[in-house]
Amino acid sequence: MEPILNSQLPEFSVQAFHNGAFKTVTNNDLKGKWAILFFYPADFTFVCPTELVDMAEKYDQFKAMGVEIYSVSTDSHFVHKAWHDASESIRKIQYPMLADPTGALSRALGVYIEEEGMAYRGTFVVNPEGKIKVVELNDNNIGRDASELLRKVEAAQFVATHDGEVFLLGWRQTLLLIYPYHPATKTKQNYWSCWEM
């Protein structure tokens, strides 16, 4: 199996529920912007709404960074709408909820559980060129944190615009950059630099 990191997002076309309506979303809709594909097992479950609401509550922060979120499960777009209509929490979601009832997109990204017909908790950060820059895959009993995902997107965006630098972030106020070369002479050496935000 080829590594998925730094690979091109596969072609896809799926139905989605977004802003009270059904629409088609394709891989072309993700081009030209940063995007997150946020896979979860199923609608009408216990852990999934907590993750989706966490993402919804930070949606404005993602949007301010130029990022669109796409949640994905193997439920149909009709089930997404029914969940939205039935749940006050899910009504907070403003990002598109993609439907993958055949499991085609889940399989293409390696998160599909054949025996169960649902996806693992997989997260994929895709750059504007359509390359997958961050991959996170959790077993379904391990939830995710949107704040940590914000940090990863921030790091991916930073290194995309700062060639040759490596981004470590221990806390929000300080960036630790590791230069594989001296920034002035461009000679390779161990060089550490700490920048205050």
C-alpha positions as CSV (number, residue, x, y, z in Angstrom):
1,M,0.0,0.0,0.0
2,E,1.3,3.4,-1.0
3,P,1.7,6.0,1.8
4,I,-1.2,8.4,1.8
5,L,0.7,11.3,3.3
6,N,1.7,13.8,0.6
7,S,-0.4,11.9,-2.0
8,Q,-3.1,13.6,-4.1
9,L,-6.6,13.5,-2.7
10,P,-8.5,10.9,-4.8
11,E,-11.3,11.9,-7.1
12,F,-14.8,11.6,-5.5
13,S,-18.3,12.8,-5.9
14,V,-20.8,12.4,-3.0
15,Q,-24.1,13.9,-1.8
16,A,-24.0,16.2,1.2
17,F,-26.3,18.0,3.6
18,H,-25.4,21.6,4.1
19,N,-27.3,24.7,5.3
20,G,-30.6,22.9,5.1
21,A,-30.2,21.6,1.6
22,F,-28.8,18.7,-0.4
23,K,-25.9,19.2,-2.7
24,T,-23.1,17.4,-4.5
25,V,-19.5,17.8,-3.3
26,T,-16.5,16.6,-5.4
27,N,-12.8,16.7,-4.9
28,N,-12.7,19.7,-7.2
29,D,-14.7,21.7,-4.5
30,L,-11.7,21.3,-2.2
31,K,-9.1,22.7,-4.7
32,G,-7.7,26.1,-4.1
33,K,-8.2,26.2,-0.3
34,W,-7.2,24.3,2.8
35,A,-9.7,21.6,3.7
36,I,-10.3,19.0,6.4
37,L,-12.1,15.7,5.8
38,F,-13.3,14.6,9.2
39,F,-14.5,11.0,9.1
40,Y,-16.6,9.5,11.9
41,P,-18.5,6.2,12.4
42,A,-22.2,7.1,12.3
43,D,-25.0,9.6,13.0
44,F,-27.2,9.1,16.0
45,T,-24.3,7.9,18.2
46,F,-22.8,9.1,21.5
47,V,-19.2,10.2,20.8
48,C,-19.7,11.5,17.3
49,P,-21.9,14.5,18.1
50,T,-19.4,15.7,20.7
51,E,-16.6,15.8,18.1
52,L,-18.8,17.4,15.5
53,V,-20.0,20.0,17.9
54,D,-16.4,20.7,19.0
55,M,-15.6,21.3,15.3
56,A,-18.7,23.4,14.9
57,E,-17.8,25.6,17.9
58,K,-14.4,26.3,16.3
59,Y,-15.6,26.6,12.8
60,D,-15.2,30.4,12.7
61,Q,-11.5,29.9,13.7
62,F,-11.0,27.4,10.9
63,K,-12.7,29.7,8.4
64,A,-10.5,32.6,9.5
65,M,-7.6,30.5,8.5
66,G,-9.1,29.8,5.1
67,V,-10.1,26.2,6.0
68,E,-13.3,24.4,5.0
69,I,-14.4,21.4,7.1
70,Y,-16.2,18.4,5.6
71,S,-17.5,15.8,8.0
72,V,-17.9,12.4,6.5
73,S,-19.8,9.2,7.5
74,T,-21.2,6.2,5.7
75,D,-24.8,7.5,6.5
76,S,-26.8,8.9,3.6
77,H,-27.5,12.6,3.2
78,F,-31.1,11.9,4.2
79,V,-29.9,10.5,7.6
80,H,-27.6,13.5,8.0
81,K,-30.7,15.7,7.6
82,A,-32.8,13.6,10.0
83,W,-30.1,13.9,12.6
84,H,-29.8,17.6,12.0
85,D,-33.6,18.0,12.4
86,A,-33.7,15.8,15.6
87,S,-30.7,17.2,17.4
88,E,-30.2,20.6,18.8
89,S,-26.5,20.0,19.0
90,I,-26.1,18.9,15.4
91,R,-28.1,22.0,14.3
92,K,-25.0,24.0,15.3
93,I,-23.1,22.5,12.4
94,Q,-22.6,25.0,9.5
95,Y,-20.0,22.9,7.5
96,P,-21.0,20.3,4.8
97,M,-21.8,16.8,6.1
98,L,-20.8,14.4,3.3
99,A,-22.6,11.1,2.8
100,D,-20.5,8.0,1.8
101,P,-23.1,5.2,2.0
102,T,-21.2,3.0,-0.5
103,G,-18.0,3.5,1.5
104,A,-16.1,4.5,-1.6
105,L,-14.5,7.6,-0.2
106,S,-13.8,5.9,3.1
107,R,-12.1,3.0,1.3
108,A,-10.1,5.4,-0.9
109,L,-8.6,7.0,2.2
110,G,-8.1,3.7,4.1
111,V,-10.6,4.3,6.9
112,Y,-13.4,1.9,6.0
113,I,-14.3,-1.0,8.3
114,E,-15.6,-3.7,5.9
115,E,-17.2,-5.8,8.7
116,E,-19.1,-2.9,10.1
117,G,-19.8,-0.8,7.0
118,M,-18.6,2.4,8.7
119,A,-15.5,4.5,9.0
120,Y,-12.8,4.9,11.6
121,R,-12.2,8.3,13.1
122,G,-9.9,9.6,10.4
123,T,-8.9,13.2,9.9
124,F,-7.2,14.5,6.7
125,V,-5.8,18.0,6.2
126,V,-5.6,18.8,2.5
127,N,-3.7,21.7,1.1
128,P,-4.9,24.0,-1.8
129,E,-3.1,21.9,-4.3
130,G,-5.1,18.8,-3.2
131,K,-2.2,17.1,-1.4
132,I,-2.8,15.4,2.0
133,K,-0.5,17.0,4.5
134,V,-1.8,15.7,7.8
135,V,-3.3,12.3,8.6
136,E,-4.8,11.2,11.9
137,L,-6.5,7.9,12.4
138,N,-8.1,6.9,15.7
139,D,-9.9,3.7,16.8
140,N,-13.6,4.5,17.2
141,N,-13.5,4.6,21.0
142,I,-10.9,7.4,21.0
143,G,-12.3,10.9,20.4
144,R,-10.5,13.8,18.8
145,D,-10.0,17.5,19.9
146,A,-10.6,20.4,17.5
147,S,-8.1,22.6,19.3
148,E,-5.3,20.1,18.5
149,L,-6.5,20.0,14.9
150,L,-6.3,23.8,14.7
151,R,-2.7,23.6,15.8
152,K,-1.9,21.0,13.1
153,V,-3.5,23.1,10.4
154,E,-1.6,26.2,11.7
155,A,1.6,24.2,11.5
156,A,0.9,22.8,8.0
157,Q,0.1,26.3,6.7
158,F,3.2,27.8,8.3
159,V,5.6,25.2,6.8
160,A,3.9,25.6,3.4
161,T,5.0,29.3,3.3
162,H,8.3,28.9,5.1
163,D,10.5,26.6,2.9
164,G,13.0,24.6,4.8
165,E,11.7,25.3,8.2
166,V,10.2,22.8,10.6
167,F,7.3,23.8,13.0
168,L,7.1,22.6,16.6
169,L,4.5,24.2,18.8
170,G,4.6,23.5,22.5
171,W,2.2,26.3,23.3
172,R,0.3,29.0,21.5
173,Q,2.5,31.9,22.3
174,T,5.9,30.6,21.1
175,L,6.9,28.9,17.9
176,L,9.9,26.8,17.9
177,L,11.5,26.6,14.4
178,I,14.2,24.1,13.5
179,Y,16.3,25.2,10.6
180,P,18.0,22.3,8.9
181,Y,20.4,25.0,7.6
182,H,21.7,28.4,8.8
183,P,19.1,30.9,7.6
184,A,21.7,33.5,6.5
185,T,24.3,31.3,4.9
186,K,22.0,28.4,3.9
187,T,24.7,26.0,5.1
188,K,23.5,22.8,6.8
189,Q,23.9,22.7,10.6
190,N,22.0,22.2,13.7
191,Y,20.3,25.5,14.3
192,W,17.5,26.3,16.7
193,S,15.5,29.6,16.8
194,C,12.7,30.6,19.0
195,W,10.2,33.2,17.8
196,E,7.7,35.0,20.0
197,M,4.2,35.3,18.5
